[in-house]
């Protein structure tokens, strides 16, 4: 049986881009502060959710919607869709081969399982990201751009 999104469009578990609901949906924005277990593998995400629960996003949404003359719901839809598809955008920016190249030292270090291997992976990643970042921060005269 083929997986479908809430609107009946086929999906492989990712974001469906071919359909938007033809009816408004209502959700309640609710803050959440936990609890979670100290060894929870998703603790960093949950801590972030708890931190941002102290912020009222509708203040910004309302001002932006009014300034742009766009309904608040459309701005919220945009923000959520953009955030939810951000991983795909990052993959497109980096490209699959670079993602695999960046993952390789992490995988090697985790297979080794030692702090030394993890520090070596960190150094390798540091060098790779420094190389990728160089054109973004170097002087034009230095890079030829």
N, C-alpha and C positions, 0 to 999 in steps of 0.2 A: 504494500500500500504506500503510495507516494505521500510524503509529508507536505502539509500545506500551512500557510500563514493564517491568521484570523479571518482573512477575507477570501480564503479559498484558493489563493495563488500558490503554485508549486514553489517549494523552497528546499534548499539542501541544508537547512539549519542556519543559514546566514540571513542577511537583510534582504527582504523582498523589495525591489525597486519598481516593479511593474504595476502596482496597485496601491491606491490610497483609499481609505474607507470613504464611502459616499455619505456617511452620516457622522455627526460629531460624537466624540466619546468623552465621557467625563471621568476624571480621576481626582482623588483627593490628595493634595500635596501634604505630606505628613513628615514631620521630623522623626528621627529614630536615633537613639543613643545607646543602643545595645540591650542586653549585654552580649558578649562573645567570650569564648574560651581563650586563654593566653596562647595556646598552641594551635588555634584556628588558622588553617592555611590562608584564609581570606581576611585575616585580622587587619592588614593594612587598608584594604578596601573598606571594611566596616568602620575603621577609625576615621577614614575620610568622610564616609556617609555621616557619621556622628558629628564630625567637625562642621560640615556644611549644613547640618540640620539647624544650626544656630543662625543661619542667614535666611532672609526672606527673598527668594529669587523674584517674586512678583513685583517688587519695587522696581527693579531694573527692567523686567519684561514690560511692565506698564508704561514706563517712561519711553522705552525704545519703540513700543507699538504706537504710542501717541505721536512721537516725533516722526516716525516713518509712515504714519497713517495706514497701519496694518492691524488687523484684529489681534488681540493678545494671544488667542488660541493658535493663530498661524505662526506667531513668533515662537511660542512654546513648541509647536510641532517642529519648526526649523531647528531649534536648539537641540531638541531630543534626537532628531534624525541625524543631525551633523555629528553629535557626540557618539551616537550608536554606530555610525559608519566610519568613525575616525580611525579605527584600526585598519580598515580597508584602504583608507586614504594614505596612511603611513606605509602600508605595504606597496602601494602603487608608487609612492615617492622613492622608496628605497630600492624596490625591485626584489623579486624572489631570490636571486643569487646572492645579493648582499645580506638579506635576512639570514640565509643559510650560513654565509661566511661569518656573520656576527654571532650566530648561535653555536658554531663549532667549538670555540674555546670554552664556552660555558658547559657544553655537553661533555667535553673531555675532562674538565675539572670536576664535574659532578660524578663522572664514572670513577675518577681517581679517588674522590671523597676526602681529600686532605686540604688543609688550610693553605699549604704551599701551592698546590695546584690551582686553588681558587685565586690566590694572589697573582700567580702567573697569568691566569685567564683575564683578571682585571687589567693587568699591564698590557696584555695583547689587545683587549678591547679599547683601552685608553689610546693606544697607538693608532688603531684603526679609525676610531671616531675622530681623533685629532687630525688625521689625514683627510677624512671626509669634511671636516669643519673648516679646514684651512682656507679654502677659497672664500668662505663667508666672512672671515675676520681679517684676512691679510690685506695690506695696502694694495691699491691697484698697481702701483709701480712694481711691487714685489711679485705679483702673480701674472701680470700681463693682461689682466681683464680690463 
